[in-house]
């Protein structure tokens, strides 16, 4: 997970005999993209065609569906440009430049501790971002790498008009469902094509990936260029113990119960099922991923190695008394902050992070209530999510036309109000204030049925009306958001002042000491910034069994039972005779990825797209804490399977023509020439 | 939790200035009772009236209800003896005698290890029990105390005709619901009266508790005589780590998801709600209890003290090389067995323990399928639950007339078949064999709708028909039970041979070494055998707040919101004006109890009943691993509140008259004279 500006080319050359040029790297970086709400992607045509996963477009597919036309179940294909449908809240970002702002950030916080450190850091970030962001088409984020060892300014080209071009049926994209999720072998076509538009027409992009003529072969060098969301490999032992003993168990129990509720809710009928499927997918995916993380942390060997590594590092630090005096207390400060975090975890999660107030309607209400206050403040004094540079993404979400389903909203809010009461206790003053005599179910139903916030127009008027409009509003959801806002802000403040600021400051100290001792021999923990991983197509052994790294299309037909989640869609059954069943379908590679990398292109040494990353195997879940190349695998759909399906199953001529021209042999190592693609 | 034959009277006298006589102890023991499926109780009249908790009678209340007459919601009162309704599967046991059989058990297993040890132990237990059990009215159990340090033969008078006499409304019994469960202060009337019958009329009992004239006062000495189900205070650190890292997290996640499913299922309608309420109560109760156990094990101090104690014990053992050579390897053997257990936990739970096949119908099917084989074997070669001494309880459950609700059965079976697939993986041969191409939902619906096992008559015919009848049966649930039986037995055998036998043998060795070093200064871990705990009515501090140990009836009215679970029933609202609102309602005491003690009498030094134990506070959940008298509290309903409610709210004259005579001042320390009670 190297940053593009710090790839260890000599190490790569030693291991794989290949040293990418600057041009190769720039081209790959500029052909890569991020879906701002949490996925990766790539440009695959001059005409702005974007390749990502079905599960990254799942929410959009549901949002553009209706009870009559279910694009999740049936798939989507825009046979003509005019048929492409805008996704209500997808933003595509392309990383244009990286600049080191560490000196400036360091100056701004020099000598400060605790809340003053935190405020100064936040203000400086807001200033840097505001100076950078000269247009709404740009997005500027100050990001921290190595837990504060480096601060970089990431500048993105931002696309907010993103349209749906193609997606297969859910049952083909997620064949095997939750049982097969995070497993390998796999037979999934987890693919979607989107397109970035600007000024009312498809955008033209300068960089895009050529579609590889050959599928990836066992042993072949592969690159993944994408946005791993977060890893925790450089955390202290105290932080890992907090995760293991408190945060993960609590999160898992919530996810498990919520899964049960959603599963049973879906049985109410076809429409309940349709509208809750994306939520259930998200919950099941998170549950399985976090179970894997928990299993890694209760693994004796992994934790013992973490403890040993920290002890060795501390021993090394202790050899220099001056450095020891400066750095060792930071470990203790972090340990204390974790104990404090355990004490406020419940209200922080339930009240400030809205774990007790789930659903779109409350989310909109809180955004409006807070925006009314925050927008009256100077940019650098605002809560981070209301700084000027963040407003384009914020308003895109607030004014999203995505449908809001009342029954599902009631379910979510009632469930989470129940969790609020459970987590804080029925005698907690906030709980009493919120619930009054009502049950969670009653209150949720009254608020959801009574609010007008499902209307984008009302949200826009309340946004534009600012504080006066919010103060005058009698909307019950707005009233709830106002009622809890002081409590929520108080717990956030406590968290920032007593925990987050201590963690950040102490992590910075530790990270810099680590640089001094070890240099940058390892890459920074993932932070949803663009990273490059190299590896190769490779099988592995598990439980005494050898797993081959490539599956073929025919395997899906062998595995199919006709029942969900092992049911292939009718389109596949009808096309079976036309398909080359020996086509490589999904592959496993040794690339180091993590959640957020979904949708990343898998690229060969020629810079050609040879696959689409959509998952990791079950062993990859421990990758949050440590990467074990023996068994940790990235899972991708091959370029060949995507073409075969587009051609023989979906007849998606328009996409095929747009991709085809790029298949011809272009220079092996250099930016792609722009080609006469369409539209 | 002292056994009645080993109460440290001098210690008690030193602490509380009271030394009970043999007669006092015998009387209390014989006035105590056990509900065989997992609760405690006491006899409170000569006429066989039994006092226990509402939540111990909850299943019975549901089983005797119908869609038209909901005794869980509305309560139950038999105004005349003939109105008492038999509970389909409640067994009441009264402990008649305890005999030490350690020498006999030790002889039978001398020099044996592993499977041979296990088989010899099982066979000797079966022999001892069979010799003892001269009638179906007796129940004989060989029980292990101190993890094999002592083996005792417990002989019980068994009552299988148990009838319902009185229960309040669920909303009064469980006021505060899950939010208030395991909390204090409390305002619950968690009370039910049953009656043991024999030969078609109420049984007459020789020993019963006098109803105390005064409620328990702060500081007063209190005894709890009951059946704590199980504690884990004498486990090795390896066993505790297995619980913390594997068993408890897995169990919690299952309970949490199942809770979600049941909660949402109940919203299908009134009948779904009525029939699933007891299951939901059980799941929520187990979830909260196990969360408390998990929290205790991730508490640094508690685990550190366990590690330190074990190290100190091992150091002590190491001082005697001969003993060290004999005992220390037992710790390692247990550690290895825990690692092995982690590897087979999933199939053991899902297949042999039927976690993957939940519901009454499969349970009946498995009993029948196994009984057909087991009953052809000699008594001492059978699976424990099919030994002759166990058959009366087994057949009572098998021939229970409790209603079976198809939709709930489908829900349970579908959910658990999903867990089976999840836990073993969709490619596991057993999963493939069971599911075939069907989904868990389809298979569950087909089996439940297709089976005839809801008919007691068919179950009886299959039982009586033995192996020939089972082999000839085409009932789909019987077929399923047969289909998985070999796999289930195989995993059970593996568990017995590689884990259970090692644990038992090693625990015995450690327990005896512990005796040699420490004597019997502590009581044995709870094993659902009768125990006596002494303590006193006492408040405590938590989170800087002082909690008073007594609540009053009026508090319930103050807390009531009118909405479940804080809604008082109409009967209470109507009676409010007649009630003495200052009556002590629930109390907290320092008695050491655990799950299984529910329904235990709280008794004063005069041997009078002054309360009914129904819960512990949240701090008591750590009591599974260590008892902390500063905060661990038993929670009981007072004698006074029960009388006040029977009199003023329920007008339960017949019960009041039966209890009243015993209130007159009888000898303070000695068996009660039989009194002219009714009926």
Interface residues (C-beta under 8 A of the other chain):
Chain A: X176 X178 X179 X180 X183 X244 X245 X246 X249 X252 X253 X254 X256 X257 X258 X259 X260 X261 X262 X263 X264 X265 X291 X294 X298 X411 X421 X422 X425 X426 X436 X437 X438 X439 X442 X561 X562 X563 X564 X566
Chain B: X176 X178 X179 X180 X183 X244 X245 X246 X249 X252 X253 X254 X256 X257 X258 X259 X260 X261 X262 X263 X264 X265 X291 X294 X298 X421 X422 X425 X426 X436 X437 X438 X439 X442 X561 X562 X563 X564 X566
